């Protein structure tokens, strides 16, 4: 769905329906948050968020823990997230085709973070093909092709089992509609490949249809995933909120990020019933790690969603406006946005804009 990009207030709105919000105190009290800096450029962009939060006087106490290929998801990490209920995470590396299991996937499974929320909204000062993109991907985060059930029954043959359940499909569909209602969205589209995967994706859309009947105020439709990709590239105003199984959501959310300037501008939230982890979904960028070149915008926008999740709306809006105005003015853009500013210069400009 296209929107008026000129309004920079509340660009990344409430994450919606996590039951974990019941643990949070009033907006005036201190909140303890788990901070996972991540790998590669992760520590640099995490430091940028900490600096901006300090300048904005955000009532956050950071509980810093490490997750990497050496530590894995340690007991200290588990205890911290279970205690704090909220985390902010930098990028983690995942080996391709070999090596350890994805640490991002391990965190989602450990804390049952069933919903991945990825809004993509056009930003003034970032020129792309479309000027007014405003779409949201809501991805089922716990099953599908990412269930992790793979084997090689005989030499030269590998198989991966895709799991779709009624329970998980109902839960993610409910989340999508509740998000749409709370954020005054108009339509939810269930994206699928049920024309081919008639049982698994068939169960997903059958469940989404059932849930849709409970929300007559929200328009509901369905779209085959390949057509969805074409429509997003050709005419993104046809889409608003999309709810998808795991793999499709992973792919489509990156496509949507491309519409607004890339993963360096796109926030992400992983929401569960008892915890939430907000993250930058771009890579670790080892080629620029430690060189003061990283763009912290995605993690900053993710932290804005985190603040709204915590009920800290005033702080969220101040930081959001400061980031957006800094990008719009154009003087302090990092290299990936066509500028020459360092991470430090960009972060300091945001702090001054506060």
URNORRA-V249546 format. One record per pair of residues at least 4 apart in sequence whose C-alpha atoms are under 7 Angstrom apart, sorted by sequence separation. I is the first residue (numbers start at 1). GAP is how many residues later the second one is. If there is no record, write none. Layout:
i = <I & I>
gap = <GAP & GAP>
This chain:
i = <25 & 38 & 39 & 41 & 42 & 43 & 44 & 45 & 46 & 47 & 48 & 49 & 50 & 51 & 52 & 53 & 54 & 67 & 68 & 73 & 74 & 75 & 76 & 77 & 78 & 79 & 80 & 81 & 95 & 102 & 103 & 104 & 105 & 106 & 107 & 108 & 109 & 143 & 153 & 165 & 166 & 167 & 168 & 169 & 170 & 171 & 172 & 173 & 174 & 175 & 176 & 177 & 178 & 179 & 180 & 181 & 193 & 194 & 197 & 198 & 199 & 200 & 201 & 202 & 203 & 204 & 205 & 206 & 207 & 208 & 209 & 223 & 224 & 225 & 226 & 227 & 228 & 229 & 230 & 231 & 232 & 244 & 245 & 246 & 247 & 248 & 249 & 250 & 251 & 252 & 253 & 254 & 255 & 257 & 258 & 261 & 262 & 271 & 272 & 285 & 296 & 297 & 298 & 299 & 300 & 301 & 302 & 303 & 304 & 305 & 306 & 307 & 308 & 312 & 313 & 314 & 315 & 316 & 317 & 318 & 319 & 320 & 321 & 322 & 323 & 324 & 325 & 326 & 333 & 334 & 335 & 341 & 342 & 343 & 344 & 345 & 346 & 347 & 348 & 349 & 350 & 37 & 38 & 53 & 67 & 81 & 95 & 108 & 142 & 152 & 153 & 180 & 197 & 223 & 231 & 244 & 257 & 271 & 288 & 307 & 308 & 333 & 334 & 335 & 341 & 37 & 67 & 81 & 152 & 180 & 257 & 270 & 271 & 288 & 307 & 326 & 327 & 333 & 334 & 335 & 151 & 152 & 194 & 270 & 332 & 333 & 334 & 94 & 151 & 193 & 194 & 212 & 269 & 270 & 308 & 333 & 334 & 37 & 122 & 150 & 151 & 192 & 257 & 269 & 307 & 332 & 334 & 122 & 150 & 268 & 269 & 92 & 122 & 149 & 150 & 177 & 268 & 65 & 92 & 121 & 122 & 149 & 267 & 268 & 304 & 334 & 121 & 267 & 268 & 332 & 333 & 120 & 121 & 332 & 120 & 147 & 190 & 119 & 120 & 145 & 147 & 304 & 119 & 145 & 332 & 118 & 119 & 144 & 145 & 190 & 263 & 264 & 280 & 118 & 144 & 263 & 280 & 301 & 117 & 118 & 143 & 144 & 279 & 117 & 143 & 116 & 117 & 280 & 115 & 116 & 225 & 229 & 279 & 326 & 68 & 115 & 116 & 278 & 326 & 115 & 116 & 278 & 114 & 115 & 33 & 35 & 114 & 323 & 31 & 32 & 33 & 34 & 35 & 36 & 113 & 114 & 278 & 322 & 30 & 31 & 32 & 33 & 34 & 35 & 36 & 37 & 38 & 39 & 29 & 30 & 31 & 32 & 33 & 34 & 35 & 36 & 38 & 30 & 32 & 36 & 72 & 187 & 188 & 189 & 190 & 191 & 192 & 193 & 264 & 267 & 322 & 140 & 186 & 187 & 188 & 189 & 190 & 191 & 192 & 193 & 265 & 266 & 267 & 322 & 109 & 186 & 187 & 188 & 189 & 190 & 191 & 192 & 264 & 265 & 269 & 189 & 191 & 264 & 267 & 268 & 169 & 173 & 267 & 319 & 164 & 318 & 166 & 170 & 174 & 138 & 169 & 170 & 173 & 177 & 295 & 164 & 166 & 170 & 293 & 46 & 34 & 34 & 42 & 295 & 42 & 293 & 294 & 34 & 292 & 293 & 33 & 38 & 191 & 292 & 32 & 34 & 35 & 36 & 37 & 38 & 39 & 188 & 189 & 190 & 191 & 192 & 292 & 33 & 34 & 35 & 36 & 37 & 38 & 39 & 187 & 188 & 189 & 190 & 191 & 33 & 34 & 35 & 36 & 38 & 39 & 187 & 188 & 189 & 190 & 115 & 20 & 176 & 173 & 146 & 144 & 145 & 144 & 145 & 133 & 143 & 144 & 135 & 136 & 137 & 138 & 139 & 140 & 135 & 136 & 137 & 138 & 139 & 140 & 141 & 135 & 136 & 137 & 138 & 139 & 140 & 12 & 139 & 139 & 137 & 137 & 5 & 5 & 5 & 5 & 4 & 3 & 130 & 2 & 3 & 2 & 3 & 128 & 1 & 2 & 128 & 1 & 128 & 1 & 118 & 126 & 120 & 120 & 122 & 121 & 120 & 120 & 119 & 118 & 118 & 117 & 118 & 116 & 117 & 116 & 117 & 116 & 115 & 116 & 115 & 113 & 114 & 115 & 17 & 113 & 114 & 113 & 112 & 17 & 16 & 17 & 16 & 113 & 111 & 16 & 13 & 89 & 85 & 86 & 87 & 88 & 89 & 90 & 91 & 85 & 86 & 87 & 88 & 89 & 90 & 91 & 93 & 85 & 86 & 87 & 88 & 89 & 91 & 93 & 91 & 92 & 91 & 125 & 125 & 124 & 125 & 88 & 1 & 2 & 1 & 1 & 1 & 1 & 42 & 41 & 40 & 41 & 39 & 40 & 41 & 40 & 41 & 48 & 40 & 41 & 45 & 45 & 45 & 49 & 18 & 20 & 41 & 18 & 19 & 20 & 18 & 19 & 20 & 58 & 56 & 27 & 27 & 24 & 21 & 15 & 14 & 13 & 12 & 14 & 15 & 14 & 55 & 56 & 48 & 52 & 10 & 9 & 9 & 8>
gap = <4 & 4 & 4 & 4 & 4 & 4 & 4 & 4 & 4 & 4 & 4 & 4 & 4 & 4 & 4 & 4 & 4 & 4 & 4 & 4 & 4 & 4 & 4 & 4 & 4 & 4 & 4 & 4 & 4 & 4 & 4 & 4 & 4 & 4 & 4 & 4 & 4 & 4 & 4 & 4 & 4 & 4 & 4 & 4 & 4 & 4 & 4 & 4 & 4 & 4 & 4 & 4 & 4 & 4 & 4 & 4 & 4 & 4 & 4 & 4 & 4 & 4 & 4 & 4 & 4 & 4 & 4 & 4 & 4 & 4 & 4 & 4 & 4 & 4 & 4 & 4 & 4 & 4 & 4 & 4 & 4 & 4 & 4 & 4 & 4 & 4 & 4 & 4 & 4 & 4 & 4 & 4 & 4 & 4 & 4 & 4 & 4 & 4 & 4 & 4 & 4 & 4 & 4 & 4 & 4 & 4 & 4 & 4 & 4 & 4 & 4 & 4 & 4 & 4 & 4 & 4 & 4 & 4 & 4 & 4 & 4 & 4 & 4 & 4 & 4 & 4 & 4 & 4 & 4 & 4 & 4 & 4 & 4 & 4 & 4 & 4 & 4 & 4 & 4 & 4 & 4 & 5 & 5 & 5 & 5 & 5 & 5 & 5 & 5 & 5 & 5 & 5 & 5 & 5 & 5 & 5 & 5 & 5 & 5 & 5 & 5 & 5 & 5 & 5 & 5 & 6 & 6 & 6 & 6 & 6 & 6 & 6 & 6 & 6 & 6 & 6 & 6 & 6 & 6 & 6 & 7 & 7 & 7 & 7 & 7 & 7 & 7 & 8 & 8 & 8 & 8 & 8 & 8 & 8 & 8 & 8 & 8 & 9 & 9 & 9 & 9 & 9 & 9 & 9 & 9 & 9 & 9 & 10 & 10 & 10 & 10 & 11 & 11 & 11 & 11 & 11 & 11 & 12 & 12 & 12 & 12 & 12 & 12 & 12 & 12 & 12 & 13 & 13 & 13 & 13 & 13 & 14 & 14 & 14 & 15 & 15 & 15 & 16 & 16 & 16 & 16 & 16 & 17 & 17 & 17 & 18 & 18 & 18 & 18 & 18 & 18 & 18 & 18 & 19 & 19 & 19 & 19 & 19 & 20 & 20 & 20 & 20 & 20 & 21 & 21 & 22 & 22 & 22 & 23 & 23 & 23 & 23 & 23 & 23 & 24 & 24 & 24 & 24 & 24 & 25 & 25 & 25 & 26 & 26 & 27 & 27 & 27 & 27 & 28 & 28 & 28 & 28 & 28 & 28 & 28 & 28 & 28 & 28 & 29 & 29 & 29 & 29 & 29 & 29 & 29 & 29 & 29 & 29 & 30 & 30 & 30 & 30 & 30 & 30 & 30 & 30 & 30 & 31 & 31 & 31 & 31 & 31 & 31 & 31 & 31 & 31 & 31 & 31 & 31 & 31 & 31 & 32 & 32 & 32 & 32 & 32 & 32 & 32 & 32 & 32 & 32 & 32 & 32 & 32 & 33 & 33 & 33 & 33 & 33 & 33 & 33 & 33 & 33 & 33 & 33 & 34 & 34 & 34 & 34 & 34 & 35 & 35 & 35 & 35 & 36 & 36 & 37 & 37 & 37 & 38 & 38 & 38 & 38 & 38 & 39 & 40 & 41 & 41 & 41 & 44 & 46 & 47 & 48 & 48 & 49 & 49 & 49 & 50 & 50 & 50 & 51 & 51 & 51 & 51 & 52 & 52 & 52 & 52 & 52 & 52 & 52 & 52 & 52 & 52 & 52 & 52 & 52 & 53 & 53 & 53 & 53 & 53 & 53 & 53 & 53 & 53 & 53 & 53 & 53 & 54 & 54 & 54 & 54 & 54 & 54 & 54 & 54 & 54 & 54 & 57 & 65 & 67 & 70 & 100 & 101 & 101 & 102 & 102 & 103 & 103 & 103 & 104 & 104 & 104 & 104 & 104 & 104 & 105 & 105 & 105 & 105 & 105 & 105 & 105 & 106 & 106 & 106 & 106 & 106 & 106 & 107 & 107 & 110 & 112 & 116 & 117 & 118 & 119 & 127 & 128 & 129 & 129 & 130 & 130 & 131 & 131 & 131 & 132 & 132 & 132 & 133 & 133 & 134 & 135 & 135 & 136 & 137 & 138 & 139 & 140 & 146 & 148 & 149 & 150 & 151 & 151 & 152 & 152 & 153 & 153 & 154 & 155 & 155 & 156 & 157 & 157 & 157 & 158 & 158 & 158 & 159 & 160 & 161 & 162 & 162 & 163 & 163 & 164 & 166 & 170 & 188 & 189 & 189 & 189 & 189 & 189 & 189 & 189 & 190 & 190 & 190 & 190 & 190 & 190 & 190 & 190 & 191 & 191 & 191 & 191 & 191 & 191 & 191 & 192 & 192 & 193 & 202 & 203 & 204 & 205 & 215 & 235 & 235 & 236 & 237 & 238 & 239 & 242 & 243 & 244 & 244 & 245 & 245 & 245 & 246 & 248 & 248 & 249 & 249 & 249 & 250 & 251 & 251 & 253 & 253 & 253 & 254 & 254 & 254 & 255 & 255 & 255 & 257 & 259 & 284 & 285 & 286 & 289 & 290 & 291 & 292 & 293 & 294 & 294 & 295 & 296 & 298 & 299 & 299 & 307 & 308 & 312 & 313>
